[in-house]
Every structure is written in C-alpha cells, then in structure tokens.
C-alpha cells in the first residue's frame, strides 16, 4: 500500500517572473494619496489658525493630540 502513494511534485529552482507594474496604473493612486495627505496635514497643522475653513473649536479638538504628536504648536 505504501508503494501506491502519490509522489510529491519535483521542486523547481526557477523563480517566477514578476510582471512590471506600469506607471499609468500607479499615477492616479499616487495623486489621490498625495492630495489626501495634504488635506490631512492642513487640518492637523493649520486649521483653526490664521486660515480657518470651519468656525469654532470642533476641528481643533478632534486633531489636538495629533498636533502635539507631529510637533505643531497650538497653545
């Protein structure tokens, strides 16, 4: 019964080829992530300062700890 067992497949030493990723596929995502990062940096760094988009203290309270973590003064 042991002789009728299925033999394992031979191990190939060839590495599979990685298909190149075209820049056209990456560019829209890179632009989106860059714009999103700039908007986030704006809200954490300068919102409720001299260029306030929203009035009140709501945005300041939401990003207060992030400002201190990133080194932005807010007091």
N, C-alpha and C positions, 0 to 999 in steps of 0.2 A: 504494500500500500504506500510506503514511503517513496518508492520509485516513481509513482504516478503523480507526484506533486508537481505543480507548475513551477518552472524555473523562473527566477527573477530576471527582469529585463537587464540587458547589459548597460552599464553606466557609460555615457558619452562624455568625453573630455572637452567637447566643443562648447563654447559659451554662446548663448543665444544672442543674436544681433538686436540691438536696441534701435527702434525706429526714431529718426530725428524728429523733433517737435518744431514745426515751422513757427517763425516769429509772428506771422499773421494770426495764429491761434492764441498766442500769449499776449499780444499787444492790447486787445480790449480788456482782458482781465487785469493786466498791469495798470492800465489807465484807471479802471474802476477802483482798484485797491489804493492807488495813489491819491485819487480825489477823496475817497473815504477817509484816508489817513489825514489829509489836510483839514477836512471838516472836523474830525475828531480833535486834532491839535488846536484848531481855532477855539472850539468850545472849552477845552481844558485850559488853554493858555490865556485867551484874551476875552472871552465872553464875560459880561458884567464889568467890563473895564471901560476903556475910552471908546471902544467900538461895540456897544451892546446892541444885539439884534432884538433880544427879548427884554422887556422891562421887569423889574422885580428881582428877587433873590433866588428864584427857583433853580435856575441853571447853576448858579454859584454853589448852592447847597448840594446838588447832585454830583458835581465834579470837584468838590472841595478837597477830598483826600487825594484824588488823582493829581491835583495841582501840587500839593506838597510832595507827593511821591516823585514827580517829574522835576521838581525844583523851581516851580513857578511861584513867586510871592503873591499872596492875596490878602495879607493883613497889613 
